[in-house]
Amino acid sequence: MWIRWPRAEWLCAGMLLTLASPLWAWQLRSEPDDSVQLWTTHSTHHSYQMVRAETVVTAPIFRLLHLLQDAKRQHQWLPYTHQVEVLQQPAPEQTLVRFESESRWPFAARDAVTLFVVSQPQADSIRIDMLNRPDAAPVHAGVERIQQAEGHWLLTALPNCTTHVRYEAGNHWGGNVPQWLVDRINRRVTATALRNLQQWAPRQTLANTTPAYLQPVPAHADCD
C-alpha cells in the first residue's frame, strides 16, 4: 500500500535523510595491511578531494618535526619537488614557504605559497597547519600559482620513540588540469611521500630537541 505524503512532508523527509547520510565520510583507499593507510573524502569548502594518510615512523616526535621543517631535505622524501624556498618567518612557530613542483608537458609548472603554523594541541602531539597564501609572494614567469589548498599534519608520540603521522590535504591546481586527475595525482603522491618518510626519517640524525615555542613531550624525553 502506497502512502501519499503532502509535498511539504516529502521535503522534510528528504532533508532528514540528507542530514543523516554520511555524505562526507572518509573512504578507505588502501589495503588493510598496507604500511600507509589512505582515505579520501570531499572538501567541505571547495570542489576537490581531500586525502588523509596515516603511518608510523620510527623517529621521535621532535626529530620528525625538524625533518619536516628542513627545506633543504624536502626533495629527499617528497616526490616531484623542484624547489623549496623559505620566504619569511613571521613568528617562531610560523614559516612562509614557496614550493615549486616539477612539470611535464602539456602542463605548466605549479607552485604554492604556504604558511606553516606549528601548535601543540595536547602534551603528546604536534600539529602543523598548512594555510594557503597565494598572494604572499610574486608569481614566477611560466609558473602557475595554486589558488586553493588546505591541509595539516598531526604528529603523535608513541612508545619506543616512534611517532604516528597523519597527513590531510587537498588542492585545486587550476589551468588546464582536470580536477579528477589532480585528485588521482594527490592520492599517489601522498602515499609515496609517507612511505618515503617512513623509510628515510629513521636514518637521519637531527637532534630530538624541543623548540622554544613548544613544551617537552614526556613520552619521548629520553629518545636520542
Backbone bond lengths (Angstrom), bond angles and torsions (degrees), N, CA, C in turn:
res aa  C-N    CA-C-N  psi(-1)  N-CA   C-N-CA  omega(-1)  CA-C   N-CA-C  phi
1 M - - - 1.460 - - 1.531 109.03 -
2 W 1.308 117.98 127.95 1.460 122.99 179.19 1.518 110.67 -91.84
3 I 1.311 116.95 137.64 1.461 121.21 177.25 1.515 107.81 -107.46
4 R 1.320 115.46 123.92 1.450 120.37 -179.79 1.530 108.82 -88.70
5 W 1.343 117.29 107.28 1.453 121.99 177.50 1.520 110.15 -85.14
6 P 1.311 117.38 144.63 1.463 119.37 171.89 1.520 109.97 -59.39
7 R 1.333 116.67 154.78 1.462 122.33 -176.07 1.529 111.59 -55.79
8 A 1.334 117.52 -41.56 1.462 120.82 -178.31 1.530 110.78 -61.81
9 E 1.352 116.23 -37.01 1.456 119.28 -179.45 1.529 110.70 -71.48
10 W 1.346 117.61 -34.09 1.459 120.25 174.55 1.526 110.42 -61.07
11 L 1.350 115.47 -42.97 1.450 119.60 -179.06 1.528 111.31 -63.95
12 C 1.351 115.78 -42.06 1.458 119.35 178.97 1.521 111.31 -64.39
13 A 1.341 115.85 -42.01 1.456 119.93 179.48 1.526 110.62 -62.79
14 G 1.348 115.92 -40.64 1.455 119.90 179.14 1.516 111.67 -63.88
15 M 1.335 116.71 -39.74 1.453 119.79 178.68 1.512 111.42 -64.74
16 L 1.332 117.20 -40.69 1.461 120.73 179.28 1.521 110.94 -63.74
17 L 1.347 116.27 -41.52 1.458 119.40 178.85 1.524 110.89 -64.12
18 T 1.344 114.98 -40.19 1.458 119.30 179.47 1.519 111.43 -63.55
19 L 1.341 116.27 -43.87 1.450 120.04 -179.37 1.517 112.18 -67.54
20 A 1.338 116.27 -31.81 1.458 119.97 -177.05 1.519 112.70 -82.53
21 S 1.347 118.19 -20.96 1.458 121.08 -175.71 1.517 111.06 -78.25
22 P 1.334 118.54 139.44 1.467 121.51 179.54 1.528 111.45 -79.76
23 L 1.352 115.95 69.76 1.459 119.80 -173.91 1.521 111.96 -63.05
24 W 1.339 117.03 -32.00 1.446 119.72 -175.23 1.528 111.20 -111.59
25 A 1.331 116.92 28.62 1.463 120.31 -179.39 1.527 110.22 -68.37
26 W 1.328 116.10 148.69 1.458 120.96 177.73 1.515 109.86 -75.62
27 Q 1.321 116.38 133.59 1.461 122.75 -179.94 1.519 109.37 -107.76
28 L 1.340 116.40 124.50 1.455 120.86 -179.78 1.523 109.67 -68.77
29 R 1.347 115.94 131.32 1.461 121.40 -177.29 1.519 113.15 -115.35
30 S 1.330 117.88 -6.00 1.460 121.15 -175.87 1.521 110.30 -115.96
31 E 1.316 115.19 166.78 1.455 120.33 176.44 1.530 109.72 -74.70
32 P 1.345 117.78 147.01 1.471 119.94 -176.90 1.529 114.08 -57.92
33 D 1.339 117.36 -28.98 1.467 119.30 -177.18 1.537 112.63 -94.99
34 D 1.330 117.71 7.67 1.465 120.62 178.43 1.522 109.33 -70.13
35 S 1.325 117.70 143.17 1.466 121.01 179.74 1.523 111.86 -70.17
36 V 1.330 117.46 -20.57 1.462 122.91 174.45 1.523 108.03 -118.01
37 Q 1.319 117.04 118.20 1.457 121.43 177.52 1.528 109.13 -90.76
38 L 1.336 116.58 136.25 1.466 122.03 -173.17 1.522 109.54 -129.50
39 W 1.348 115.64 132.13 1.457 122.46 175.71 1.532 108.76 -130.16
40 T 1.331 116.19 159.55 1.463 121.04 173.44 1.524 109.54 -135.85
41 T 1.323 114.86 155.97 1.451 122.65 173.07 1.519 107.39 -157.07
42 H 1.330 117.26 178.61 1.461 120.83 177.71 1.523 109.60 -91.62
43 S 1.320 116.47 142.13 1.451 120.48 174.14 1.526 109.59 -64.01
44 T 1.325 115.94 140.49 1.463 119.25 177.21 1.521 111.87 -81.34
45 H 1.334 117.28 -8.43 1.468 121.29 -176.97 1.527 113.48 -112.08
46 H 1.346 117.63 -28.78 1.458 120.69 -172.53 1.530 110.24 -137.25
47 S 1.329 115.45 170.85 1.462 120.97 -176.86 1.519 111.57 -92.12
48 Y 1.314 116.75 54.22 1.454 119.92 174.44 1.523 109.29 -139.12
49 Q 1.304 114.52 170.64 1.456 121.39 -177.70 1.525 110.33 -90.49
50 M 1.324 115.79 138.59 1.450 121.72 172.51 1.523 109.02 -94.79
51 V 1.324 115.88 141.28 1.457 122.46 177.57 1.521 108.58 -115.55
52 R 1.325 116.03 133.79 1.464 121.05 172.93 1.524 107.86 -121.17
53 A 1.329 116.10 130.97 1.457 121.04 177.53 1.517 108.88 -131.17
54 E 1.324 116.27 141.72 1.460 121.27 -179.68 1.524 109.54 -135.50
55 T 1.321 115.68 144.13 1.452 121.62 175.54 1.523 108.20 -158.87
56 V 1.330 116.25 175.96 1.467 122.29 175.18 1.525 107.60 -118.69
57 V 1.332 115.65 130.68 1.457 122.09 -178.17 1.529 108.59 -113.88
58 T 1.317 115.80 134.48 1.463 121.13 179.27 1.523 109.56 -82.59
59 A 1.316 114.64 75.83 1.469 122.43 178.33 1.522 106.96 -161.67
60 P 1.353 118.36 143.03 1.464 120.03 177.41 1.525 111.37 -67.07
61 I 1.295 115.58 158.96 1.463 121.80 -166.62 1.531 113.12 -63.11
62 F 1.338 118.47 -41.71 1.465 118.90 -176.65 1.530 112.04 -77.35
63 R 1.318 117.83 -31.37 1.459 118.46 173.31 1.531 109.51 -62.64
64 L 1.331 116.48 -42.80 1.457 120.06 179.12 1.523 110.98 -63.75
65 L 1.325 117.25 -39.98 1.462 120.53 176.48 1.528 110.80 -59.70
66 H 1.326 117.45 -46.20 1.472 120.66 179.78 1.534 110.85 -62.74
67 L 1.322 117.53 -37.38 1.462 120.41 179.16 1.528 111.06 -66.62
68 L 1.325 116.84 -41.66 1.469 120.06 178.73 1.524 110.95 -65.02
69 Q 1.334 117.59 -29.75 1.461 121.58 -178.24 1.527 113.09 -86.38
70 D 1.305 117.95 -7.81 1.465 121.75 -175.21 1.527 110.22 -84.02
71 A 1.341 116.77 101.10 1.464 121.37 -176.08 1.524 112.37 -61.01
72 K 1.333 117.33 -33.40 1.463 120.68 -176.74 1.525 112.55 -70.48
73 R 1.335 117.45 -17.34 1.463 120.64 -177.99 1.521 113.34 -105.13
74 Q 1.322 117.79 -1.35 1.463 120.63 -175.72 1.530 112.14 -56.02
75 H 1.330 116.43 -41.73 1.461 120.03 -175.60 1.518 112.23 -66.47
76 Q 1.331 117.92 -14.90 1.455 120.56 -177.44 1.525 112.53 -77.41
77 W 1.331 116.97 -17.41 1.470 119.01 179.21 1.529 113.65 -133.78
78 L 1.329 118.03 -20.11 1.467 121.23 -177.21 1.525 110.16 -96.66
79 P 1.340 118.55 114.71 1.469 120.88 -176.22 1.533 112.81 -62.51
80 Y 1.332 115.63 149.98 1.466 124.64 173.60 1.530 113.30 64.57
81 T 1.329 116.95 19.38 1.461 119.20 177.93 1.525 110.28 -76.68
82 H 1.323 116.19 122.95 1.468 120.94 177.85 1.525 110.86 -101.10
83 Q 1.334 116.28 -44.92 1.455 120.33 -178.62 1.524 109.03 -152.81
84 V 1.338 115.98 138.19 1.464 122.32 174.47 1.525 106.85 -127.34
85 E 1.324 116.19 122.55 1.465 121.12 -173.02 1.532 109.48 -128.85
86 V 1.332 116.66 118.63 1.463 120.58 174.54 1.524 108.17 -78.22
87 L 1.327 117.36 117.76 1.459 121.79 -175.54 1.529 112.30 -87.54
88 Q 1.320 116.72 -44.20 1.460 120.53 178.50 1.522 109.68 -165.91
89 Q 1.325 114.77 166.77 1.462 121.58 177.21 1.523 107.39 -127.99
90 P 1.342 118.05 90.08 1.465 121.25 -175.47 1.525 113.59 -61.74
91 A 1.345 117.23 -28.98 1.461 123.18 179.33 1.522 107.43 -150.81
92 P 1.326 118.65 162.97 1.464 119.47 -178.50 1.530 113.88 -54.69
93 E 1.315 116.22 -33.42 1.468 119.99 -178.05 1.524 113.22 -95.36
94 Q 1.340 117.53 6.21 1.457 121.45 -177.10 1.529 110.47 -124.25
95 T 1.346 114.93 137.14 1.466 120.32 177.60 1.518 108.85 -139.66
96 L 1.326 116.02 126.89 1.465 121.58 177.22 1.528 108.31 -96.57
97 V 1.320 116.16 123.55 1.462 121.23 -171.99 1.523 109.98 -130.41
98 R 1.335 115.41 141.02 1.468 120.99 172.04 1.524 108.80 -107.73
99 F 1.333 116.01 125.19 1.457 122.73 176.49 1.519 108.84 -108.89
100 E 1.314 116.77 133.63 1.461 120.59 171.37 1.521 108.09 -122.60
101 S 1.329 115.51 130.81 1.463 120.20 -177.28 1.520 110.69 -100.05
102 E 1.322 115.99 156.14 1.456 121.24 173.18 1.527 108.97 -65.45
103 S 1.324 116.03 151.46 1.464 119.77 -179.55 1.522 110.45 -131.82
104 R 1.317 114.91 156.40 1.457 121.56 175.94 1.524 108.71 -131.73
105 W 1.317 114.70 143.74 1.462 119.81 177.82 1.529 109.11 -56.58
106 P 1.337 119.90 139.45 1.469 128.54 10.09 1.521 113.83 -96.53
107 F 1.331 117.98 14.41 1.454 120.28 -174.96 1.527 110.80 -92.85
108 A 1.333 115.65 140.68 1.461 121.00 176.87 1.522 109.68 -74.11
109 A 1.328 115.88 156.04 1.464 120.54 174.94 1.527 108.91 -62.21
110 R 1.329 115.73 147.70 1.463 121.05 179.52 1.525 109.05 -120.12
111 D 1.345 114.72 148.08 1.451 118.41 169.03 1.522 109.12 -136.85
112 A 1.320 115.30 165.75 1.463 121.87 178.71 1.520 107.88 -142.89
113 V 1.311 115.83 142.79 1.460 121.70 174.53 1.520 107.21 -111.25
114 T 1.326 115.52 120.69 1.461 121.14 -171.01 1.519 110.54 -128.91
115 L 1.325 115.23 134.35 1.459 120.90 172.88 1.527 107.86 -96.74
116 F 1.330 116.00 116.61 1.460 121.55 178.15 1.534 108.31 -94.04
117 V 1.328 116.04 126.25 1.459 121.99 -178.96 1.524 108.53 -122.21
118 V 1.335 116.28 117.97 1.463 121.99 -176.98 1.531 109.57 -96.46
119 S 1.336 116.36 133.78 1.460 121.49 176.92 1.527 108.94 -141.33
120 Q 1.311 115.47 172.09 1.463 121.31 -178.13 1.526 108.30 -129.43
121 P 1.343 116.85 84.98 1.470 119.71 -175.55 1.521 113.51 -64.86
122 Q 1.335 117.46 -29.72 1.462 122.37 176.56 1.518 108.98 -139.81
123 A 1.322 116.45 167.34 1.462 120.47 -175.69 1.517 113.01 -61.03
124 D 1.349 117.16 -29.15 1.464 120.03 -175.64 1.516 113.58 -106.86
125 S 1.334 118.51 12.55 1.468 119.58 -175.30 1.524 111.70 -137.69
126 I 1.326 115.04 150.39 1.461 124.20 177.51 1.527 107.84 -125.56
127 R 1.314 116.49 131.76 1.461 121.83 178.28 1.520 109.04 -114.37
128 I 1.335 115.65 138.53 1.464 121.39 175.80 1.528 107.32 -122.60
129 D 1.309 116.74 105.79 1.465 120.64 177.59 1.516 109.72 -83.75
130 M 1.335 116.03 138.34 1.465 122.52 179.19 1.523 108.15 -110.65
131 L 1.323 116.78 106.01 1.455 122.54 -175.28 1.527 109.18 -104.74
132 N 1.308 116.53 122.34 1.458 121.45 -177.34 1.528 110.55 -71.33
133 R 1.336 116.12 128.42 1.469 121.45 -179.78 1.530 108.83 -132.42
134 P 1.333 118.32 69.03 1.469 120.71 -173.58 1.517 114.58 -64.47
135 D 1.331 118.60 -21.89 1.467 120.98 -177.37 1.526 112.85 -99.75
136 A 1.325 117.20 9.14 1.469 120.06 -174.95 1.524 113.28 -85.06
137 A 1.332 118.30 -5.12 1.466 121.18 179.54 1.523 108.70 -151.57
138 P 1.338 117.82 150.88 1.465 120.60 179.06 1.531 111.03 -62.33
139 V 1.330 115.00 148.05 1.465 120.96 177.15 1.523 108.81 -80.96
140 H 1.334 117.61 134.37 1.461 122.28 178.83 1.533 110.47 -80.13
141 A 1.294 117.10 146.46 1.461 121.74 179.51 1.527 110.22 -60.03
142 G 1.326 115.88 133.87 1.460 121.37 177.76 1.516 114.81 78.99
143 V 1.334 116.69 5.17 1.470 121.31 -178.77 1.527 108.96 -120.28
144 E 1.334 116.68 131.99 1.463 120.91 177.79 1.516 109.74 -94.66
145 R 1.321 116.48 131.18 1.455 122.84 -177.84 1.534 109.93 -85.73
146 I 1.325 116.69 129.47 1.462 121.61 173.93 1.525 108.33 -70.22
147 Q 1.328 116.86 125.65 1.460 121.88 -174.23 1.527 112.79 -98.49
148 Q 1.322 117.55 -24.39 1.464 120.93 -177.56 1.527 109.23 -126.29
149 A 1.320 116.35 123.12 1.466 121.13 178.84 1.519 108.57 -163.92
150 E 1.315 116.47 153.88 1.461 122.26 176.98 1.524 108.84 -158.48
151 G 1.330 116.62 157.73 1.448 118.46 176.59 1.514 112.99 164.15
152 H 1.324 115.19 177.02 1.461 121.53 175.91 1.520 110.62 -163.84
153 W 1.327 115.51 161.14 1.453 124.41 168.94 1.523 107.71 -109.26
154 L 1.334 116.76 147.97 1.453 121.64 171.06 1.523 107.85 -134.93
155 L 1.338 115.52 116.63 1.459 122.43 179.49 1.521 108.44 -106.15
156 T 1.325 117.46 131.28 1.463 122.10 -179.38 1.522 109.64 -129.17
157 A 1.327 116.22 126.09 1.460 121.43 -178.74 1.527 110.60 -69.24
158 L 1.337 116.08 132.10 1.455 123.21 176.79 1.533 108.51 -117.56
159 P 1.334 117.64 168.84 1.471 119.26 177.25 1.528 111.97 -61.64
160 N 1.330 114.94 162.70 1.470 123.01 175.44 1.525 112.55 63.26
161 C 1.328 116.63 32.74 1.477 122.17 175.50 1.523 112.78 59.04
162 T 1.317 116.96 35.21 1.461 121.86 174.42 1.524 109.21 -110.11
163 T 1.319 116.37 161.07 1.469 121.54 -176.10 1.514 110.29 -133.36
164 H 1.325 115.81 129.38 1.465 120.60 172.10 1.521 108.24 -81.06
165 V 1.316 116.27 131.21 1.466 122.48 -177.08 1.520 109.31 -117.03
166 R 1.318 115.32 126.75 1.472 120.68 171.23 1.526 107.88 -121.62
167 Y 1.324 115.36 130.03 1.469 122.07 177.89 1.518 107.79 -123.55
168 E 1.335 116.86 130.64 1.462 122.42 178.91 1.514 108.48 -132.86
169 A 1.338 117.07 129.22 1.469 118.33 -179.24 1.522 110.74 -165.01
170 G 1.329 114.51 161.86 1.459 122.16 173.19 1.511 108.77 -163.15
171 N 1.344 117.05 157.97 1.460 119.38 179.36 1.521 111.06 -160.62
172 H 1.313 114.02 167.72 1.465 122.97 176.54 1.517 107.08 -125.08
173 W 1.329 116.67 118.16 1.461 120.19 -174.59 1.523 113.10 -75.12
174 G 1.324 117.35 -32.23 1.453 120.28 -174.38 1.515 111.60 78.28
175 G 1.321 116.30 -174.73 1.466 120.20 179.79 1.514 111.93 69.57
176 N 1.336 115.98 -144.18 1.467 120.52 -173.12 1.523 113.11 -98.11
177 V 1.335 118.19 16.95 1.459 120.89 -179.74 1.538 108.73 -95.60
178 P 1.340 118.78 117.57 1.465 120.03 -179.77 1.531 111.19 -64.73
179 Q 1.332 115.99 146.41 1.464 119.68 -174.65 1.529 112.64 -64.93
180 W 1.327 117.58 -33.62 1.464 118.66 179.18 1.534 111.18 -61.39
181 L 1.350 116.10 -33.69 1.456 119.99 178.40 1.529 110.39 -73.20
182 V 1.330 117.16 -40.54 1.467 120.98 176.63 1.523 110.01 -58.66
183 D 1.337 116.62 -45.85 1.467 120.53 -179.68 1.524 111.14 -61.23
184 R 1.326 116.32 -41.70 1.469 120.21 -179.96 1.529 110.61 -65.04
185 I 1.342 116.58 -44.34 1.467 120.56 179.30 1.523 110.34 -63.33
186 N 1.339 116.95 -42.17 1.462 120.15 -179.78 1.525 111.72 -61.46
187 R 1.323 117.31 -38.86 1.463 119.86 178.03 1.527 110.66 -63.10
188 R 1.332 115.85 -46.48 1.466 120.14 -177.60 1.526 111.40 -66.24
189 V 1.341 116.84 -44.54 1.462 120.58 -178.01 1.530 110.69 -66.04
190 T 1.334 117.22 -40.09 1.461 120.52 179.65 1.517 111.64 -61.83
191 A 1.333 116.69 -47.58 1.465 120.11 179.83 1.530 110.98 -62.44
192 T 1.330 116.62 -42.55 1.469 120.55 179.94 1.522 111.06 -65.83
193 A 1.334 117.49 -41.66 1.465 121.26 -178.92 1.522 111.22 -61.73
194 L 1.324 117.81 -43.72 1.464 119.27 -178.87 1.523 112.06 -71.95
195 R 1.320 117.39 -33.08 1.469 118.80 174.32 1.531 110.14 -65.41
196 N 1.337 115.53 -42.68 1.467 119.42 177.20 1.523 110.90 -60.43
197 L 1.331 116.30 -45.43 1.465 121.11 -179.30 1.525 110.52 -62.49
198 Q 1.310 116.41 -39.06 1.463 121.75 179.98 1.529 111.41 -62.26
199 Q 1.327 117.06 -35.85 1.463 121.41 -178.84 1.527 112.50 -88.09
200 W 1.327 116.84 -32.51 1.466 122.28 -172.31 1.524 112.79 -85.30
201 A 1.328 117.61 -43.36 1.463 121.04 -173.35 1.529 113.80 -59.06
202 P 1.349 120.68 -40.86 1.473 119.02 -178.92 1.522 114.03 -61.67
203 R 1.336 118.06 -19.33 1.464 120.65 -178.14 1.529 112.13 -89.05
204 Q 1.331 117.97 -7.15 1.457 121.29 -176.96 1.530 110.27 -86.90
205 T 1.331 116.26 153.80 1.462 120.72 -171.57 1.525 113.93 -119.36
206 L 1.330 118.30 20.24 1.458 119.08 175.42 1.521 110.03 -61.02
207 A 1.326 116.46 148.56 1.460 120.81 -177.82 1.531 110.91 -69.93
208 N 1.324 115.93 149.37 1.464 122.39 177.53 1.529 108.99 -90.48
209 T 1.338 116.04 61.62 1.465 120.98 -175.82 1.527 111.09 -96.98
210 T 1.329 115.47 146.20 1.469 121.65 -179.15 1.518 110.17 -84.82
211 P 1.344 119.43 121.45 1.467 120.20 175.37 1.528 110.65 -59.44
212 A 1.333 116.51 151.69 1.460 121.27 -175.88 1.525 112.61 -62.61
213 Y 1.324 118.06 -25.84 1.459 121.49 -176.93 1.532 113.23 -89.38
214 L 1.355 117.10 3.49 1.461 121.80 179.07 1.528 110.02 -124.14
215 Q 1.329 115.47 163.17 1.452 122.07 177.04 1.526 110.27 -94.25
216 P 1.338 118.40 149.50 1.462 119.93 176.75 1.528 111.33 -58.78
217 V 1.318 114.98 150.75 1.467 120.99 176.39 1.524 106.85 -103.97
218 P 1.335 117.92 107.01 1.469 121.10 -173.29 1.529 113.76 -54.80
219 A 1.332 116.97 -37.64 1.470 120.08 -176.40 1.527 112.64 -62.28
220 H 1.346 116.98 -24.89 1.473 120.77 -178.47 1.532 112.44 -116.97
221 A 1.329 116.24 20.01 1.462 119.91 -176.50 1.527 111.91 -63.91
222 D 1.324 117.79 -31.62 1.466 121.47 -176.79 1.524 113.80 -99.14
223 C 1.315 117.72 8.21 1.472 120.97 -179.93 1.521 109.82 -76.88
224 D 1.303 116.98 141.67 1.460 122.26 178.98 1.525 110.25 -71.75
